[in-house]
Amino acid sequence: MSGIVLETKLSDIKFLRRGKVRDVYEVENCFLIIATDRVSAFDVVLPNGIQDKGRILTQISVFWFNQMRDLIENHIVATELKDYPQILHKYADILEDRSMLVKKAAPMPVECIVRGYLSGSGWKEYKKDGTVCGIKLPAGLVESSRLDEPIFTPSTKADEGHDINISFEEMAKIVGEDKASFLRDTTIAIYKKAREMAEKKGIIIADTKMEFGLHQNRLILIDEVLTPDSSRFWSAKNYQPGKGQDSFDKQIVRDYLLTLDWDQTYPGPALPDDIVQKTTARYREILGILTA
C-alpha cells in the first residue's frame, strides 16, 4: 500500500498552482496535473488525506474521458509514464496512476452542472420555492426524486469560498450565446450517456459538474469528469425517493464533520483513522463498479 500524498514537489519542473486536490505543473507545451490524496469539505482542505484517492479519481476520470470521445474532444495527451517526457520519469513514484499530461486549455469561467435527481442544495431550494437554481419544477416532488428531464444549472467559479449559481442567460452573458448553448447541450449529453452506462452497473448518477476549456479555438472537456468528487453516485438497489441517499463519495467525511463543534473555517480538523478507512473503501468500491 502506497503512502498518502498530500503535496508534490517536482523540483526541476515549473510549478503553476495548487488546487484543493490537484497540483498543476508545466512541462514542455503541456500541463501536468497530479491528483493528490487531499480531501476538502465545506471548501476547507483537511489536514490529512484519503489513501489512494488521487489514483482513484484519475483512473475514473480517464475511464470517462475515453467513453465520451464520441461526444467531445478532451484534454488528455498521455496518462502513462512511458509516454511522458524523459524529465518526468524519475518522479514515477509520485506520478504513476495519479497524473495526466494534458493540453494547455484556457478554462471557461463557469462550472457546468447537470442534475437528474433532486438532492443537496437543489432539494433545499425546491422545498422553499418549488425551483432549482430558479428553474420551476413540478409540484409534489420529494427528496431524491428523479426529474423527468435533467436540468442544467451552471455556476460561477470562485477561487475562494462558494461558487454562485447563475441562470443560463447570465452564463450566456459571460461566455457568449453560442458557447453557452454548446456547453449546456454537451453537458447534458455526457450526463445522459454516463447515467445510462452507470445504471446498467447498478449505480445512479444523481448529478455532476464538469469543466470545459478552450484549446486552439475549440471547446474541450478538461479537469476531471464523473468522479466521486464531482458527482453524486447512489446505489440503484438501495434507492428510495423521499429521503437522502447513501453516496459513494466523501459524504462519510461530511457527516463526521457535522458531529463536531467546528465552524467550517480553516484550519479544518484531522480525520480519525476509521473515517479515512471507510472513505477509502467507498472510493475503491465505486472505481471497481464503474470501470469493471
N, C-alpha and C positions, 0 to 999 in steps of 0.2 A: 504494500500500500504506500503510495507516494505521500509526501508531506503536504500540508496546506500551504498554498501560495497566496500570500496577501498583497505582495507588491513585487514588481520585477525591476531588475537593474541590468540592462544590457549596455555596458559601459562605453562601447565604441559605436553604438547605434543612436541616431538622433531621436531623442525623446520629444514627443509632441504634447501629449496631455494624459491626464488620469481621470477617468470617469468613475462612477460608483462601483462598477465591476471591471471595466476594461482599461488596459493601458495601451496607448497608441504610439507607435514609432514610425519613422520614415526610413524606408530602405530603397535606394535607387529611385525608380519612378512609381513606387507603391507605398501604401500604408501597411504596417504590420500591426494587427490587432491581437492582443493577448487577453483572453478571458481569465481573470484571477478567480480565487475562491472567496472573494469578498462578498458579504451579504449586506444589503441595505433594507431597512424597514422604516416606514414613515419618513422617507427621504433622508435617513441618517445611516451612514455606513457604520456597522457594528465592529467592535474591536477584534473579534475572532470570526473565522470564516467557516464555510461548509466544505467538508472533504470532497475533492474532485468536482466541485460544482462547475468550475470553468471548463473542464474537459467535457462534462455532460452537456452544458449549454452549447459548446462549439459543435459537438457531434450532432446534436438535434438540429441546430441551425443549418449545418452542411447538408443534412438529410433533406430538409425542407427546401433549401435553395435549389437543390438538384431537382426536386419534384416540381418546382414552379417555373422551370426554364421555358416551358411552352407558353407561359403567360407573360413573363417579363425577364429581361436580362438581369443578372445580379453582379455584385462587385467582386466575386471570387476570382483570384488569379491562381492561387495554389493553396493547398491545405496540408500537404505532406512535406516534411523536412527535406526529403531528397530533391524536391522541386524548388526549394528556396535558394537564394544566393548563398554562395560558399561562406560568406562572412557570418551567417547565422548558424551554421552547423555546430559550432562549439556551444551553443545555447540549447542543445537538444533536450536537456532535462527540463528546461522551462517551457520550451515551445511545443514539444510533442503532444499532439491531440488537443491542445488548448489555444491554438493560434491559427490565424488566417492571413495570408498575403492578399491584399485587395487593391482594386483600382482606386485612384485618387478621385473620389466623387465629392462634390460640394453638397453637404446635406441640406435638404429642404427644411425651412424653419417651422415645420409643423409635424406633429405626430398624427399618423393615420390610424384611427381606432375604429374597429367594427365590432358591433355587439349583436349576438344571435340569441342571447338569453338575458333575462332581467336580473341583474346582480350588482352587488357593490354600490358605488355611488349612484348608478342608474336606478337601482331599486329605491334608494332613499329619495331621489328626486321624484320618481313616479308616485310614491306614496303621498308626497306632499302636493304635487301639481298635476299628476297624470301625464307627465312628459319625461323624456330623457334627453338631456342637452337641448332642451327647447322643442324637441320633436314630439308631437302629440301621438300618444299610443292608445289603443282601445281600452275601454274601461274593463274592470274585473280581472286584470292580470294579478298574479301572485308572485312572491319572491321565487326566482329561478324559472319563471315561465319561459317557454320557447317563443320567440317572436315569429310572426308569420313570415316576415322578410327581415334579414339582417339590416341594421341601421348603421350609417356612417356618422361618427361623432368625433371630428378632429379636435385637436387641442394645440395650443402654443407649446413651445419647448422652453422650459425655464432652466437656466444654468444653476439657479439656487431656488429652493422652495418648490412649490407645487406648480405643475402645468395648469393652464387655464383652458377650459372647454370653450370652443368657439363654434359658430354656425358655419355651414358650408359657404354661405355668402361672405362671411368675414374671412374665411380661408381664401376664397377667390380673390378678394382684395389684396391679400398678402402675396399669393403666388401667381395670380392670373387665372382667368376663367378656364382656359384650355388645360393648363396643368392641373388645376383643382379637379376638373371632371375626370381627367385621366387617373389621378391618384385615387379618387373615390371609387371609380369603376374597377380599377385594378385591385385595390384593397379588398373589395367585396368579392371579386372573382377568386382571389387567392384564398380568402376565408372559406368560401363555399367549397372549393376543391379540397382544402385541408379538412374541413368538417366532415365531408363525405368519406374521405380516407380514414379519418380517425374513428368515425362511428363504426366502421367495419371491424375495428380492433377493440371496440367496447369503450371508447373514450369520447366524451362530449367536449368540444371546444366552445366554451361559453362566450368568450370574447378574446380579442387580441389587439395588439398595437404593432404597427410597422413603421419603418423609416425608409425614405427614398432619397436618392441623391442625383445630382446632375453630373453626367460624365460624357464629355465630348458632345455636349448639347442633347444628350438623351437621358431620360429618367430611368434609373435602375434601382433595384431593391438592394438595400445596404444594411449594415449593423448586424442585428440578429433577427431571426424570424421564427415565430411559433414555438418559443421556448417556455418553460415554466416561469421565467422571469417576465415575459411579455404577454402571457396568456393565462386564462383560467381553464384548466383541464379537470373535468369531472368524470367519475366512473358512471357509465351508462347503466350498469347493473344496479347501482345504488341510488340512481337519480330519482328524487321525489320533489315535484314542484310544491311550493308552499313553505319552504324553509331554505336556509343556507345549505350549500353542498360541501362535502369534503373535497378539498382540492389537492391536486398533485403539484404542489408548489411550496413556497415559503410561508404558507398560512400557519403552519405549526409555529414558526418563529413569531409571527404577528400575534397569534393567540397567547403565546407565553408572555410576550412583552406587555400585553394588555392587563396581565395579572399583577404587574409591577407598579410601584409608585414612581413613575418616570414621565417627565413632561414632553417626551418625544423631541428633545433637542440634544445637540452634542454636549458632552460625549455620551454615546449610547452604552448600555450595559453589556457586559460579556455574556455570551450564551452558555448555559451549563452543558456538559458533555452529552447528556441524554437527549437534549433538544437538537444538538448538532447531529447526533447519530440518526435520530428519527427523520430529520430533514434530508440528510444524505440518502437514506433509504428511499424516501419519496422520489427524489430526483432520479436515482438509479432505476427505480421501478418504471417511471414514465419513459425514460430513454429506451428501456428494454421493450416496452409495449409498442411505442411509436415506430421504432426502427426495425422491428422483427420482420 
